[in-house]
Amino acid sequence: MRTLICGSIAYDTIMVFHDRFKNHILPEQLHILNVAFLVPDMRREFGGCAGNIAYTLNLLGGAPLIMATVGDDYQPYAYRLEKLQLSQQHIRKIPDTFTAQAFITTDLDDNQITAFHPGAMNHSHQNHVRDARDVGLGIVAPDGREGMLQHAREFHAAGIPFIFDPGQGLPMFSGEELLEFVRMAEYVTVNDYEGQMLQDRSGRKIDELARLVKAFVVTLGAGGSIIHANGRRMEIPSVKSEEMIDPTGCGDAFRAGLLYGIAAGLDWPLTGRLASLLGAIKIGRRGGQNHHFTRDEIAQRFKDSFGTRIW
C-alpha cells in the first residue's frame, strides 16, 4: 500500500542563538519590538513536512509518495530525492517561484522563531490526489491553503483514509473549515498548542472532535502523547533521547510513525510508541532528514525503551 504525502517541500535555514529569547524580548516593549539575534551557527537543510515525513517513512520500509509543488531552485532537492530513491512523479515545478523557505532561529531552551516564505507551496492546488495510483492511505500536512482543502476533499471523495495534520497551517482556516477537515479525515494529529487552537476555532472540545474520527492524537513534547481511539484515552510515554540537539522535524518523524503503524495494522499503543521513538531519534540529529536507522535498530531500541517487541 502506497502512502500519499501531501505537504510542503522546503529548504530550512536553521540558526542557533546561544542565549534565551526571554532574556532579550521585553514584554512591556512588544509594541515597539526591534530585536536582533547574533547567530554564529547556521546551516541549510532539506525540509518541508512532506519531505521530512517521506524520509522517515522510507527508512521504516514504508511506501511514501510525495505530492508537492516546488520552484526554480528545486534542483539540489531533486538530486537528494533521487539518491534516496524517492519518487518525484507528483512533485510539480512552478515556474518563476522559489521553493518554500523556512528561516528558523532556535535558542538554548529549544524555543523557535520562524519566518516562512511559501513560494511555490501556494500553488499546491495544481496537484490532484486522483493522479496518484495504488494509494491506500494519505496525509494532508501543512501546505498551501487551497491545496490542503482540495486534497482533503479529494481523499474523502476517493474513499482513501487520511490523517489531517494542520500544523502551522491551522490559523489559515475558519472554525467551519477545520470541522470540515475533521469530518472528512479518519485521523487527526496536532500538538497541544494546535489542539487548543482547534478547540477555540471550532467551538468543540477534544473529546467531541475525537468522536468524529478513528483516532485523534495530541503530542505533548517531552510529555509524550495522548491518543483518543476506540472510546479510550491512551497515554503514550515519551522516549528519552541520547542527545537533545534540534527539535526541527520531530513532529514529522512522529507522523511517519503514525502512518507506518496505520498502514501495517499495528494497534494504537504500538503505533504511538513507535512514533514517540522516532521523534526521540530525530531530536538527536540536526535538521529534519539527517537521522539514520535500520529496522533492526528500531526493533532493539523499541524493546529497550518499552520492554516489548514492535515486529
RAWO-V342284 format. One record per backbone hydrogen bond with DSSP energy under -1.0 kcal/mol. NH is the residue of the N-H (numbers start at 0). CO is the residue of the C=O. E is the energy in kcal/mol with one decimal. If there is no record, write none. Layout:
NH,CO,E
NH,CO,E
This chain:
1,133,-1.5
2,62,-2.7
3,136,-2.5
4,64,-3.2
5,138,-2.3
6,66,-1.8
9,46,-1.8
10,99,-2.3
11,44,-2.8
12,101,-3.4
13,42,-2.5
14,103,-3.4
15,40,-1.9
16,105,-3.0
18,16,-1.7
22,19,-1.8
23,20,-2.4
24,20,-1.5
28,25,-2.3
29,26,-1.2
31,28,-1.8
32,29,-1.3
42,13,-1.8
44,11,-3.3
46,9,-3.1
49,7,-1.4
50,7,-1.4
51,47,-2.8
52,48,-2.7
53,49,-2.4
54,50,-2.0
55,51,-1.9
56,52,-2.6
57,53,-2.3
58,54,-1.6
59,55,-1.6
60,57,-1.1
61,56,-2.6
64,2,-2.5
66,4,-2.7
67,89,-1.5
69,91,-2.6
71,96,-2.7
73,70,-1.4
76,73,-1.2
77,73,-2.0
78,74,-2.3
79,75,-1.6
80,76,-2.6
81,77,-2.0
82,78,-2.1
83,79,-2.1
85,80,-2.6
90,87,-1.7
91,67,-2.7
93,69,-3.3
100,116,-2.5
101,10,-2.7
102,114,-3.2
103,12,-2.7
104,112,-2.7
105,14,-2.6
106,110,-2.2
107,18,-2.5
109,106,-1.9
112,104,-2.4
114,102,-2.3
116,100,-3.1
119,97,-2.8
120,117,-2.4
121,118,-1.7
122,119,-2.2
123,120,-1.8
125,122,-2.2
126,123,-1.8
130,127,-1.6
131,128,-1.9
135,1,-2.3
136,1,-1.2
137,160,-1.6
138,3,-1.7
139,162,-2.9
140,5,-3.0
147,143,-2.6
148,144,-1.9
149,145,-2.6
150,146,-3.0
151,147,-2.1
152,148,-2.1
153,149,-2.4
154,150,-2.7
155,151,-2.4
156,152,-2.6
157,153,-2.0
158,155,-1.0
159,154,-2.4
162,137,-2.0
163,186,-2.9
164,139,-2.5
168,165,-2.1
169,166,-1.8
171,168,-1.9
172,169,-1.9
177,173,-2.4
178,174,-2.1
179,175,-2.0
180,176,-2.3
181,177,-2.3
182,178,-2.5
183,179,-1.8
184,180,-2.1
185,161,-1.9
186,161,-1.7
187,214,-1.9
188,163,-2.1
189,216,-2.5
191,218,-1.4
194,190,-2.7
195,191,-1.8
196,192,-2.2
197,193,-2.8
198,194,-2.1
199,195,-2.4
200,196,-2.6
201,197,-2.3
202,198,-2.0
208,204,-2.7
209,205,-3.0
211,208,-1.7
212,209,-1.1
213,185,-2.5
214,185,-1.2
215,227,-2.1
216,187,-3.1
217,225,-2.7
218,189,-2.3
219,223,-3.3
222,219,-2.2
223,220,-1.8
224,235,-2.3
225,217,-2.7
226,233,-2.8
227,215,-2.8
228,231,-1.9
231,228,-2.3
233,226,-3.2
235,224,-3.3
244,282,-2.6
245,282,-2.0
249,246,-2.3
252,248,-2.1
253,249,-2.3
254,250,-2.1
255,251,-1.9
256,252,-1.6
257,253,-1.7
258,254,-2.5
259,255,-2.5
260,256,-2.6
261,257,-2.6
262,258,-2.6
263,259,-2.5
265,260,-2.3
270,266,-2.7
271,267,-3.0
272,268,-1.7
273,269,-2.5
274,270,-2.4
275,271,-2.3
276,272,-2.4
277,273,-2.2
278,274,-2.0
279,275,-1.8
280,276,-2.2
281,277,-2.4
282,278,-2.0
284,281,-2.2
297,293,-2.2
298,294,-2.4
299,295,-2.1
300,296,-2.6
301,297,-2.7
302,298,-2.0
303,299,-2.6
304,300,-2.3
305,301,-2.7
306,302,-2.1
